[in-house]
Amino acid sequence: MDKIWAPWRSKYILNKDKEEGCILCNRLKKQKDEENYILYRGKRTFIIMNIFPYNNGHLMVAPYRHTGFIEVLDSGVGKELFDSLTLGVKILKASLEPDGFNLGMNLGRVAGAGIEDHLHIHIVPRWNGDTNFMPVLTDTKILSFSLDEVYKLLRKALNDLL
């Protein structure tokens, strides 16, 4: 039997190093975008890579405002969220050339929100054939690129777009 090692996932699975506060707000405060995989900072929203991705290039778009309630955002933030979502799709198309995307938002823990107090929209790139026997038979996902490699590809595409 072949084994695929993904030791970086253990931190997520065991959840032993749960940090204090909001992980999205914490990343923003550090002002170390490459280290924290922040691709883009707008006036009121930002794009960050998911460090426990469903697929290579999995992004999250979030407002700076720390809230889990979409209804409290003003229309300006809503428009910028959509504009940043569009930018994220453009970045992924230019760098990784996916065949499609899953876009989604989980509001509240019962809806599947892993970060329930800071709303965010997921952008998950998809490729024809990306669901193969591994996730279907063994509940295992293979990610072919490291986070650092994908970050560099995405940053280059973002710089080319801007």
C-alpha positions as CSV (number, residue, x, y, z in Angstrom):
1,M,0.0,0.0,0.0
2,D,1.3,3.5,-0.9
3,K,1.3,6.2,1.7
4,I,1.0,9.9,1.1
5,W,2.5,12.0,3.8
6,A,1.0,15.4,4.6
7,P,2.4,16.3,8.0
8,W,1.3,19.9,7.9
9,R,-2.3,18.7,8.2
10,S,-1.7,17.4,11.7
11,K,-1.9,20.9,13.2
12,Y,-5.4,21.3,11.7
13,I,-6.6,17.7,12.6
14,L,-5.4,17.8,16.2
15,N,-6.2,21.4,16.7
16,K,-3.7,21.6,19.6
17,D,-2.2,24.9,18.6
18,K,-5.5,26.8,18.5
19,E,-4.5,30.5,18.5
20,E,-6.2,33.2,20.5
21,G,-8.6,35.5,18.7
22,C,-9.6,35.5,15.0
23,I,-7.1,33.9,12.6
24,L,-8.1,36.3,9.8
25,C,-7.7,39.4,12.0
26,N,-4.5,38.1,13.4
27,R,-3.0,37.6,9.9
28,L,-4.0,41.1,8.8
29,K,-2.4,42.7,11.9
30,K,1.0,41.1,11.3
31,Q,1.6,43.1,8.1
32,K,3.6,40.1,6.7
33,D,1.5,39.3,3.7
34,E,3.7,36.7,2.0
35,E,4.3,34.8,5.3
36,N,0.6,34.8,5.9
37,Y,-0.5,34.1,2.3
38,I,-2.4,37.4,2.0
39,L,-2.5,38.0,-1.8
40,Y,-4.4,41.3,-1.9
41,R,-5.5,44.1,0.4
42,G,-8.3,46.3,-0.9
43,K,-9.9,49.3,1.0
44,R,-12.3,47.2,2.9
45,T,-11.6,43.6,1.9
46,F,-8.7,41.2,1.4
47,I,-7.9,37.9,-0.3
48,I,-6.0,35.3,1.6
49,M,-5.0,31.7,0.7
50,N,-6.6,28.9,2.7
51,I,-3.7,27.1,4.5
52,F,-5.7,23.9,4.7
53,P,-7.0,24.0,1.1
54,Y,-9.6,21.7,-0.6
55,N,-7.6,22.2,-3.8
56,N,-4.4,24.1,-4.8
57,G,-5.2,27.8,-5.0
58,H,-8.1,27.7,-2.5
59,L,-8.7,31.4,-1.6
60,M,-10.9,33.2,0.9
61,V,-12.2,36.7,0.4
62,A,-13.2,38.6,3.6
63,P,-14.0,42.0,4.8
64,Y,-11.6,43.7,7.2
65,R,-14.5,44.1,9.6
66,H,-14.7,41.3,12.1
67,T,-18.2,40.0,11.9
68,G,-20.0,36.7,11.2
69,F,-23.1,38.5,10.1
70,I,-23.5,39.4,6.4
71,E,-26.5,41.6,7.1
72,V,-24.5,44.2,9.1
73,L,-22.2,45.0,6.2
74,D,-22.9,48.1,4.2
75,S,-23.4,48.0,0.5
76,G,-19.9,49.4,-0.2
77,V,-18.3,46.5,1.6
78,G,-20.7,44.1,-0.3
79,K,-19.7,45.6,-3.6
80,E,-16.0,45.4,-2.8
81,L,-16.4,41.8,-1.6
82,F,-17.9,40.9,-5.0
83,D,-15.1,42.8,-6.8
84,S,-12.4,41.0,-4.7
85,L,-14.2,37.7,-5.5
86,T,-14.0,38.5,-9.2
87,L,-10.3,39.5,-8.8
88,G,-9.6,36.2,-7.1
89,V,-11.2,34.2,-9.9
90,K,-9.1,36.2,-12.5
91,I,-5.9,35.5,-10.5
92,L,-6.6,31.8,-10.5
93,K,-7.6,31.7,-14.1
94,A,-4.4,33.5,-15.1
95,S,-2.1,31.4,-12.9
96,L,-3.5,27.9,-12.5
97,E,-6.0,27.7,-15.4
98,P,-8.8,25.8,-13.6
99,D,-11.8,24.4,-15.6
100,G,-14.3,25.8,-13.1
101,F,-14.8,27.1,-9.5
102,N,-16.8,26.5,-6.4
103,L,-17.7,29.7,-4.7
104,G,-19.3,29.6,-1.3
105,M,-20.0,31.1,2.1
106,N,-20.8,29.2,5.3
107,L,-22.6,31.4,7.8
108,G,-22.6,29.9,11.3
109,R,-21.0,26.7,12.7
110,V,-24.1,24.6,11.8
111,A,-23.6,25.6,8.2
112,G,-20.0,24.5,8.2
113,A,-18.1,27.7,9.1
114,G,-14.7,26.8,10.4
115,I,-14.2,30.5,11.2
116,E,-17.7,31.5,12.2
117,D,-17.0,34.9,13.7
118,H,-15.4,36.4,10.6
119,L,-17.3,35.9,7.4
120,H,-15.5,35.0,4.3
121,I,-16.2,33.6,0.8
122,H,-14.4,30.6,-0.5
123,I,-13.0,30.3,-4.0
124,V,-12.1,26.7,-4.8
125,P,-10.6,26.1,-8.2
126,R,-11.7,22.9,-9.9
127,W,-10.2,20.9,-12.8
128,N,-11.8,18.2,-14.9
129,G,-11.0,14.9,-13.3
130,D,-9.9,16.4,-9.9
131,T,-12.2,14.0,-8.1
132,N,-10.4,10.7,-8.7
133,F,-10.2,7.4,-6.8
134,M,-8.3,8.9,-3.9
135,P,-11.0,11.0,-2.3
136,V,-13.7,8.6,-3.4
137,L,-12.2,5.4,-2.0
138,T,-9.7,6.5,0.6
139,D,-11.0,9.9,1.8
140,T,-7.6,11.3,0.8
141,K,-6.8,14.4,-1.2
142,I,-3.6,14.9,-3.1
143,L,-2.4,18.5,-3.5
144,S,0.4,18.7,-6.1
145,F,1.9,22.1,-5.2
146,S,3.1,23.6,-1.9
147,L,1.5,26.7,-0.5
148,D,4.6,28.7,-1.2
149,E,4.7,27.6,-4.8
150,V,1.0,28.5,-5.3
151,Y,1.4,31.8,-3.5
152,K,4.2,32.8,-5.9
153,L,2.2,31.8,-9.0
154,L,-0.8,33.8,-7.7
155,R,1.2,36.9,-6.8
156,K,2.7,36.9,-10.2
157,A,-0.7,36.7,-11.8
158,L,-2.1,39.4,-9.6
159,N,0.9,41.7,-10.4
160,D,0.3,41.1,-14.1
161,L,-3.5,41.9,-13.7
162,L,-2.8,45.1,-11.8
